[in-house]
Amino acid sequence: MRKTPLTDWLKSWPIAALPHHLLSGMVRAATRWQTGWWKGLLITWFIRQFRVDMSEAENPDPGQYPDFNSFFTRALNPAARPLADRPQAIVSPVDGRISQIGRIQDGRLLQAKGRDYSLVTLLGGDEARARAFQGGSFATLYLSPRDYHRIHMPCTGRLTESVYIPGRLFSVAPHTTRAIPGLFTRNERLANLFDTPTGPMALVMVGAIFVACMETVWDGVVRPPGPGIQARQYNSGESSPPELHQGEEMGRFNMGSTVILLYGPGQACWLEGLVADQPVRMGELIGHFLSGP
């Protein structure tokens, strides 16, 4: 196993002992205060600190957002993120950076050099749920605080199941993925499974510290009805199972986090040359399907 740099340990493990959910709940409340001076201070600081390009926003006026969270999850001007116009295209669902990308081998996904984790555990411990992706493809995309935080469909699909898996809220910054084993299977997450014209797809939203709230367009804020893993099935017996087209918004994070994209074996091929730490933008071509619907 590759030795983890000491600096990664020093940055990661002190935060591991913190009360993640308590702190995240406090941040969630603070980012929704609508007091003028408070939200103005946060938004102004954030734009300067992370050099946010407000010309890309649907509403470019920072003063028009009722609170910091509304600014943070702001919509973009549709012209700012055109979809790749290629046959059989798979587009990036988010703005961010590639954390890892490749094949699912022996039921394991690469987290960082020298570290991997279980596909079955990522999807809530259900062997049958994971079977469709064994030997398939995965892409892990990291969203930093400065990135656009809405998540869009990489291809057209119909939702079949959503699975909420409770857990910790470790940071998902690159230094933490290198230091903490099984990070993505330890954190709170929402696995969304879709049928697409070419086969199965899963889009897993991984929570992180200060991300005490995830949302989807079909259910709104994720509020599990009870403790433990919560799975909800969507099928043809429902009046209108959610079906979303490529590029449509499917959800959002309320601070920086990670999306893990899964496809089945022989279904998809990633664009040649994509490597870890490479930036991507929503709508950019990242792969293609190997056969038509």
N, C-alpha and C positions, 0 to 999 in steps of 0.2 A: 504494500500500500504506500502511496506517495505521502511523504511527510508533510503535515500541515504547518505552514509558516507560523512562528510564534505570534506575530502581529495579528493573524487571524484569530487565534485563540484568545488573545487579550481583548480584542474588540467584541468577540461573540459571547463568551461564557459569563462575564459579569452581568450582561443583560438577561441571560437565561434564568437567573434567580429572581428576577423582578416579577411582581404580580401582573402578568400581561393583560388579563382581561379587565382588571380594575383600571390600570393606566389607559387602556384603549377606550374604555367607557368614558373616562374623564376627557380624553382628547375628543371623542365623538361629541360630547356635550359642548365643549369649548368652541369647536369649529362650527357650531350651529347658533351661537349667540348672535343676535341681530343688532346689538348695540353698535351704533354708527362708528364711534372711535375705535372700538375693539376690532370689528371686522375690517375696517379700513386699514388699521395698523398691520394686521396679519396679511392681508392681500398685497399691500404695498411692499412689505418686507419680502414676501415670497416671490413676487415678480422680479425684484432686484436681485435677490439671492440666487435664483435659478434662471435668470435671464429669459423669462417667459415671453414668447412672441404673441402678443394679444391680437395682432393683425389676423391671425388664423382663426380666432374665436368667432362664433356666430354673433355674439355680443361683445365687441372689443372694449367696452367701457367698464373698467373695474368697479366703478361706483354704482353700477346698476345691479350688482349681485347682492341679494338680501343677507347672505352670510358667507363665511369663508368656504364652507363645504360646497355651496352652489357654484362658487368660483372654481374650486378645485375640480369639480366634476362637470365643468362647462362643456357645452356642445361646440364643435368646430364648424366653421363654414364648410359645407359639403365639397366645395371646389378645392379645399385644402388637402383632401385625401382622395384623389381619384382611384378607382379600382383598376387593377391590372386587367387589360383587355386581351386575354389570351385564352384559347380553347383549353378546357379542362383545368383552369387555374385554381390554385389554392392561394389565398391572400393572407397576409398577416392580420390577425384579429385585433392587434393593439399596436400602439407606439411603445417601443422599449428596446431591449437588447436581447439577443439570443444568449441564454444561459448555457444550454446544451441542446444538441439536435442529433438525431440518428435513428437507429433501429432498437426495438425492444428485443433483447436477447435473453433467452432462458428466463423469461418473466421478470426481467430487471431493467430499470431505466438508469441511465447515467445521471448522477447529481452533480458531480465535479470529478476531476481526475483523482482516481483512487477511491471514489465513493459511488455506490449505486443503491437502489432501493426497490422494493417490491411493487409490481403492478397491481397485484391483488390487494395489498394493503392500501395503496393509493386510492383504489376505488371502493374502499369500505369493507374489505375482507371477504367479498363474495366471489368465489371461483368462477361461477357461471357468468357473472357480469364482466369479468376480466378476460374470459376466454376469447371473446371476439377480437381482442387487440394483441393476443400473444403472437409474437413474431412480426408485429406491425411496425409502425413508425411513430416517433414522438418528437415534439419540439417544445422546449421550455423557454418561456419568454418572460423576462424580468422587467417590471415597470418601476422606475425610480420615482421619487416624489415629483420631479419636474415634468414627467410625461403626462400626456393626455390619458385620462383614466376611464374612458368608456371602452367597452369590449364589443366587438362586432363579429359577425359570422364570417369565417374563412371560406365557407361554401354554403350552398343552400341545404337546409336540413329540417326535419320534423322531430321535435322533442319527444323522446319515448320514456325517459326517466330522469329524475333529479335526486341526488343523494347528498344529504347534509351529513358530514362527518365531524364531530366535535374534536377539539384538540387545543394545543398550546398556540401561542402567537409569537413564535420566534421571529426575529428579523429574517428577511429573505435576501438581504444584500449579498453580493458575491462573496465577501469574506466569511459570511455565516454558512453559505452552502459548502464552502471548503472545510469548515471546522466542525459542524454539527452533523453526525450521522443520521440518515433517514429523515432529514429536515421536512421534506414535503409530505411525509406520512405521519409526522408528529403534529403538524399545524392543522388548525381548523380549515375546512375546505368544503366546497360545493362542487360535486361532479355532475355535469350535465351531459346526458347521452342522447345522441341524435341518430336517426336514420337519414342517410343522404342518397342521392341517385346512384352512388358507386359503392355504398356499404356503410359500416358504422363509423361514427365519429364521437369522441368525447372531448369536452372542453371543461377542464378542471380549474376552478378559481380557488387559489390558495391564499388564505388570510395571512396577515402578518401583524407584528406589533403596531399598535395605533390604527389597525384596520379592524375596527370592532363592528363593521357593518358592510355587508355585500348585498347587492341588489340584482334582480333579473327583471326583464320587461314583462314577464308573464305573472310573477308573484310579488313584485316589489321588493321591499326590504326582507331579507331572509330572517325569519323568526321561527325557529324549529318549535313544534308543538310540545315537545317533551325532551327528556334526557336521552343520550345515546344516539346512535345512527338513525337517521330518519330518511326513508326512501319513499318517493311518490312516483307512481306509475302514470304514464300518459298513453292512451291507446285509442283505437278507432271507436271505442264505445263512448268516448267523451264527445261533447257537442262540437268542440273545435280544438283539437290538440294543437299546441303552438307550432307553427311552421314559419320559418324565417328564411329570407333570401340572402344570398351572399352580400356582405356589406351592411346589412341591417344591424342596428344595435341589439345586443342580447343581454347586456348587464353592465355593471360598473363597480369599481372599488372606490372607497372613500379615503384611501391613502395608497401609497405605493405597495405593490405586491407582485404576484406571479400567476401566469396562466400556463397550463400544460395542455397541449393539443395532442390527441391520439387518433391514429387511423389503423385500420385492420391490415393484415398481411396481404401483400401484393396489390394494395389499393392505391398507394400514393408514393411519390418520389420527391424528395426535397431538392430544391434548386442547387445545382453544383456550385461549390465555393462558399456556401453558408457555414460559418464557423462561430465558436463561442466568443462572446463579447462583441459581436457585430451588431450595429444598430439596425433596427427595422422600423417601418412606419405602417400604420394601419392602411390596408388596401394594396400594399406592395406585394409583388409576386414572391412567394417563398417556396412554391412547389407546384406539382401538377398531378392529376390523376392518371393512372396507367391505362385506364380503359374508360370508355364512355358509359353512360347509364344504360 
